[in-house]
Amino acid sequence: MAERLLSPSQAVARFLAQQRIGPLDSETVALLDASGRVLARQIRADADYPSAARSAMDGIAVAAKATPGRFAIRGDVRMGSSTAQELDAQSAMRIPTGGIVPHGADAVVPIEDIRVEGDVATVAHAVAPGANVVPVAGDMRSGETLLQPGRRLRPGDVALLAALGVTRIPVYRRPVVGVLSSGDELVDPSRAAEPGQIRDSNRYGISAALRVLGAEPKQYEILADEPESVAQALRGALNDCDAVAVSGGSSVGERDRLPAVVEGLGDPGIIVHGLRVKPGKPTLLGAHRGKPIVGLPGNPTSALMMFQAVAAPIVSSLVGAPFEVPAQWGRLAAPVRSRPGWTWYIPVRLEDDGARPLAHPLPLRSFAVSLMARADGFTVMEENDVHWRAGKTVRVCRFLGG
């Protein structure tokens, strides 16, 4: 009895269980180049922040125990320096937001809560100790773990690293992924397509998706549907790159050469071939000497949907960051039907309709290049789902970069 086809998630789980791939070696980049990169080591605070108590507001620094009362203003706290002056209970100093609280003071009274006559400030109400003061280590404590490996650095993280004085950032090397397209009917986008030919869009869509994930695409020439051509190109790409993605040639037709080539490479060769999914049944997952090989369908919609479903989690393992599907909830704008026994990826266009947008299902035509530009994402009908009514709340997976 033939083995039952796997769902996309099952296929990815099997691949990762067998190959156990992970992030590549690390490198250091300048602070300005760190945003979007994946952190390779733990970052800890090198000191208490702030290292001295600071004011959280513009006002006067006072001893809380002396409020309410009248205070002689002894001068100003200047930004960027501390004062050696120590205040007694009847004295105060003007202080800006972020200024270091002088010795003898333990609270700050905002400007709007004081009355000033000459060099005397009157505080009409009691102030609690610590009021409007950021204490020592109120932000970060020395040795505190702030960032963990595997974090994709955001602008706020870069600002934190700058504040810590970390100017060379340890990050995982971006994986280089070879991108190949197979098909005698394909021509480069720069050429006019004659009758029977189509411009190769998959290499560019897949390359764009790889960049969103944090990988570097390396494109190769279009492959002819000849076994030796496919084998030679695949060997070359595996030699140059950390992984390879091939669109086209993964089915079981006479002109589909990829499965035999991958199996011929061995070590281990094919891991999964054929998924219980529409569109995307011909998808192939394999590896050679620890380098992943993903065979995607040639139809544009199928190729990009399956890239997100199966290739993206694998590439993310190499990148070093968890793959998180950008998703939101929506309400179906029209009913959807499917055939039982298959997982269906239904493309949808989202329309803002208040808190929960409308999800308009689009006709699933895997050959259509425009579909992936018209749709905002897709919803997944599992194999036991046959009919969804209009108005049903569904989870919409946004396309990469959306």
C-alpha positions in Angstrom: 0.0 0.0 0.0 1.4 3.4 -1.0 2.3 5.8 1.9 -0.4 8.4 2.6 0.6 11.8 1.4 1.6 14.3 4.2 0.2 17.7 4.8 2.6 20.6 4.5 3.1 20.9 8.2 3.7 17.2 8.5 6.2 17.3 5.7 8.2 20.1 7.3 8.1 18.3 10.7 9.5 15.1 9.0 12.2 17.0 7.2 13.4 18.9 10.3 13.3 15.8 12.4 15.6 14.0 9.9 17.9 16.8 9.1 18.1 18.8 12.3 19.4 21.9 10.5 20.1 25.1 12.4 21.7 28.5 12.1 25.0 28.9 10.3 28.2 30.3 11.6 28.2 33.8 13.1 29.7 37.1 12.0 29.8 40.6 13.3 28.2 43.6 11.7 28.3 47.3 12.4 25.5 48.8 14.5 24.0 50.6 11.6 23.7 47.3 9.6 22.2 45.3 12.5 18.5 45.9 11.9 16.8 42.9 10.5 19.7 40.6 11.3 19.4 37.6 13.7 21.3 37.9 16.9 23.8 35.1 17.5 24.6 35.6 21.2 23.1 36.8 24.4 23.3 40.5 25.3 23.4 41.6 28.9 23.5 45.0 30.6 27.0 46.1 31.3 26.0 48.4 34.2 23.0 49.7 36.0 20.8 52.0 33.9 20.5 54.7 35.0 23.7 54.6 37.2 22.3 57.5 39.3 18.8 58.5 40.2 17.3 60.8 37.5 14.4 63.1 37.3 11.4 61.9 35.3 10.0 65.5 34.9 11.0 69.2 34.7 10.6 70.7 38.2 12.5 71.1 41.5 14.4 68.4 43.4 13.5 68.3 47.1 13.5 66.2 50.3 10.1 64.6 50.3 9.9 64.7 54.2 10.0 68.5 54.0 6.9 68.8 51.9 4.6 70.7 52.0 6.7 73.8 52.6 8.9 76.6 51.2 12.3 75.9 49.7 15.2 78.1 48.8 16.3 77.4 45.2 20.1 76.8 45.3 20.7 76.6 41.5 20.2 74.4 38.5 21.1 70.7 37.8 22.8 70.7 34.4 22.2 67.9 31.9 25.3 65.7 31.3 26.8 66.3 34.7 26.2 65.7 38.4 26.3 68.3 41.2 28.5 68.1 44.2 26.1 70.2 46.1 24.1 68.5 48.9 20.7 69.9 49.7 19.4 70.4 53.2 15.7 69.9 54.0 14.8 73.6 53.3 16.6 73.7 49.9 15.7 72.8 46.3 17.3 72.8 42.9 15.8 73.3 39.5 16.1 70.0 37.5 15.3 69.1 33.9 13.9 65.7 32.8 16.8 63.3 32.9 18.9 65.4 35.2 20.7 63.6 38.1 18.9 64.1 41.4 21.3 65.9 43.9 22.3 64.4 47.2 19.8 65.2 49.9 16.8 65.1 47.5 14.6 62.1 46.9 11.7 63.5 45.0 10.9 65.9 42.1 8.0 68.3 42.2 6.7 69.2 38.7 6.9 72.8 37.6 3.1 73.0 37.4 2.8 72.0 41.1 5.0 74.8 42.5 4.8 78.6 42.9 8.0 80.5 42.5 8.7 83.9 43.9 12.2 85.0 43.3 14.5 82.3 44.7 11.8 80.7 46.8 9.6 77.8 45.7 6.4 76.9 47.5 5.1 73.3 47.4 1.5 73.2 48.7 1.0 69.5 49.1 3.0 66.5 50.4 5.1 64.6 48.0 6.0 60.9 48.5 9.7 59.8 48.5 10.7 58.7 45.0 8.0 60.8 43.3 8.9 61.5 39.7 12.4 59.9 40.1 13.8 57.1 38.1 15.8 55.1 40.6 19.3 53.5 40.1 18.8 50.5 37.8 15.2 51.5 37.2 15.6 50.6 33.5 18.2 47.8 33.5 20.2 46.1 36.2 23.9 45.2 35.6 24.1 41.6 34.3 20.4 41.5 33.3 19.8 39.5 30.1 18.2 41.8 27.6 18.3 40.0 24.2 18.5 36.3 23.4 20.1 34.6 20.4 17.6 34.0 17.6 16.0 37.4 17.9 15.5 39.3 14.7 16.8 42.7 15.6 14.3 45.6 15.4 15.0 49.4 15.5 14.3 49.4 19.2 16.9 46.7 19.7 19.5 48.6 17.8 18.8 51.6 20.0 19.3 49.4 23.0 22.6 48.1 21.7 23.8 51.6 21.1 22.9 52.6 24.7 24.9 49.6 25.9 27.9 50.6 23.9 27.7 47.4 21.7 28.9 48.7 18.3 29.9 45.4 16.7 26.9 43.0 16.7 27.2 39.2 16.6 24.7 37.9 14.1 24.2 34.7 12.2 25.4 34.6 8.7 22.7 35.0 6.1 22.2 31.6 4.3 22.7 31.7 0.5 19.9 29.9 -1.3 20.2 28.9 -4.9 17.1 29.7 -6.9 16.5 27.7 -10.1 13.6 27.4 -12.6 13.1 24.4 -14.8 11.1 24.4 -18.0 11.6 24.5 -21.8 8.7 27.0 -22.0 10.4 29.6 -19.8 12.2 32.7 -21.0 13.9 35.5 -19.0 11.7 38.4 -18.0 13.8 40.7 -20.2 12.7 38.8 -23.4 9.5 38.9 -25.3 7.5 35.7 -24.8 6.7 33.9 -28.1 3.6 31.7 -28.5 4.0 28.8 -26.2 6.5 30.6 -23.9 6.1 32.4 -20.6 8.3 34.7 -18.7 10.0 33.2 -15.7 8.3 34.9 -12.7 9.0 32.2 -10.1 12.7 32.9 -9.7 12.0 36.5 -8.8 9.0 35.8 -6.5 11.0 33.2 -4.6 14.1 35.4 -4.5 11.9 38.2 -3.0 10.4 35.9 -0.4 13.9 34.7 0.6 15.0 38.3 1.2 12.0 38.8 3.5 13.1 35.8 5.5 16.7 37.2 5.8 18.3 34.9 3.3 20.4 35.8 0.2 19.1 34.4 -3.1 21.5 33.4 -5.8 19.8 33.0 -9.1 20.9 30.6 -11.8 20.0 30.3 -15.5 16.7 28.7 -16.6 17.1 24.9 -16.8 16.1 22.9 -19.8 14.0 19.8 -19.1 16.9 17.5 -19.6 18.2 15.2 -16.9 21.9 16.1 -17.3 21.1 19.8 -17.4 19.1 19.6 -14.2 21.7 17.4 -12.4 24.6 19.6 -13.4 22.9 22.8 -12.3 21.7 21.3 -9.0 25.2 20.0 -8.2 26.7 23.4 -8.9 24.1 25.2 -6.8 24.6 22.8 -3.9 28.3 23.4 -4.1 27.9 27.2 -4.0 24.9 27.6 -1.6 23.5 26.6 1.8 20.2 25.4 0.3 18.5 25.2 -3.1 15.0 25.9 -4.2 13.8 24.7 -7.7 10.5 25.6 -9.3 9.2 23.3 -11.9 10.1 19.7 -12.8 9.0 18.2 -9.5 5.9 16.3 -10.7 5.8 12.9 -12.2 5.5 13.7 -15.9 8.0 12.7 -18.5 9.6 16.1 -18.5 9.8 16.4 -14.7 13.4 15.5 -14.0 14.0 16.8 -10.5 12.8 13.8 -8.4 15.2 11.4 -10.2 18.1 13.8 -10.0 17.6 14.5 -6.2 17.2 10.8 -5.5 20.3 10.1 -7.6 22.3 12.6 -5.5 21.5 10.6 -2.3 22.8 11.4 1.2 19.8 11.2 1.8 18.1 12.4 -1.4 14.3 12.7 -1.3 12.7 12.9 2.1 9.1 13.8 1.1 7.6 13.9 -2.4 4.0 14.8 -2.9 1.8 16.6 -0.4 -1.9 16.2 0.5 -2.6 19.8 -0.5 -4.2 21.9 -3.2 -2.5 23.6 -4.9 1.0 22.2 -4.5 0.7 18.4 -4.6 4.1 17.9 -6.5 6.1 19.6 -3.8 9.4 17.9 -3.0 11.6 18.1 0.1 15.1 16.6 0.0 18.7 17.1 1.1 22.2 16.4 0.1 25.0 16.3 2.7 23.0 18.5 5.1 21.9 21.0 2.5 18.1 21.4 2.0 16.6 21.0 -1.5 13.0 22.2 -2.0 11.3 21.3 -5.2 8.3 23.6 -5.9 5.5 23.3 -8.5 6.0 25.3 -11.7 2.6 27.1 -11.5 3.2 30.6 -10.0 0.5 30.5 -7.4 1.4 27.0 -6.3 5.1 27.8 -6.2 4.8 30.9 -3.9 2.1 29.3 -1.6 4.2 26.2 -1.1 7.3 28.3 -0.6 5.6 29.9 2.4 4.1 26.6 3.6 7.2 24.4 3.5 10.3 26.3 2.3 10.0 29.3 4.7 10.1 27.2 7.9 13.2 25.4 6.6 15.0 28.5 5.5 14.1 30.2 8.8 15.9 27.4 10.6 19.1 28.3 8.6 18.5 32.0 9.2 18.3 31.2 13.0 15.0 32.9 13.7 11.7 31.1 14.3 9.3 31.3 11.4 6.2 33.2 12.4 3.3 33.3 10.0 1.9 36.8 9.9 -1.8 36.1 10.5 -5.1 37.8 11.4 -8.7 36.9 11.7 -11.3 37.8 9.1 -14.9 37.0 8.1 -15.6 35.1 4.9 -17.4 37.3 2.4 -18.7 34.3 0.4 -19.1 30.6 1.0 -16.2 28.2 0.1 -16.4 24.5 -0.8 -13.6 22.0 -1.2 -13.1 18.3 -1.9 -12.7 16.2 1.3 -9.4 14.4 1.9 -7.2 17.3 0.9 -5.8 20.4 2.6 -6.8 23.5 0.6 -5.0 26.8 0.5 -7.7 29.4 -0.4 -6.4 32.8 -1.5 -8.3 35.8 -0.1 -8.4 39.5 -0.5 -9.0 41.5 2.7 -11.4 44.4 2.9 -11.3 46.7 5.9 -14.7 46.4 7.7 -14.1 47.6 11.2 -12.5 45.4 13.8 -12.6 42.2 11.7 -12.0 42.6 8.0 -13.9 40.8 5.3 -12.0 38.0 3.6 -13.0 37.6 -0.1 -12.1 34.2 -1.4 -10.5 34.3 -4.9 -10.8 31.7 -7.6 -8.0 29.2 -7.0 -6.2 29.2 -10.4 -2.7 27.9 -9.8 -1.5 29.0 -13.3 -2.5 32.7 -12.7 0.5 35.0 -12.1 -1.7 37.9 -11.0 -3.5 36.0 -8.2 -0.6 36.4 -5.8 -0.7 40.2 -6.3 -4.4 40.4 -6.0 -4.6 38.4 -2.8 -3.4 39.5 0.6 -3.0 36.0 2.0 -4.7 32.6 2.3 -6.8 30.6 4.6 -6.4 26.9 5.1 -9.2 24.4 4.8 -8.2 21.2 6.5 -9.0 17.9 4.9 -12.2 17.4 6.9 -13.6 20.8 6.0 -15.9 20.6 3.1 -18.1 23.7 3.3 -17.6 27.1 5.0 -20.5 29.5 5.1 -20.2 33.2 4.4 -19.6 35.1 7.7 -17.5 32.3 9.2 -14.5 33.6 11.1 -11.3 32.3 9.5 -7.6 32.7 10.2 -5.9 34.5 7.3 -2.2 33.9 6.8 -0.7 37.0 5.2 1.8 36.5 2.4 5.4 37.1 3.3 6.2 40.8 3.3 2.5 41.8 3.6 
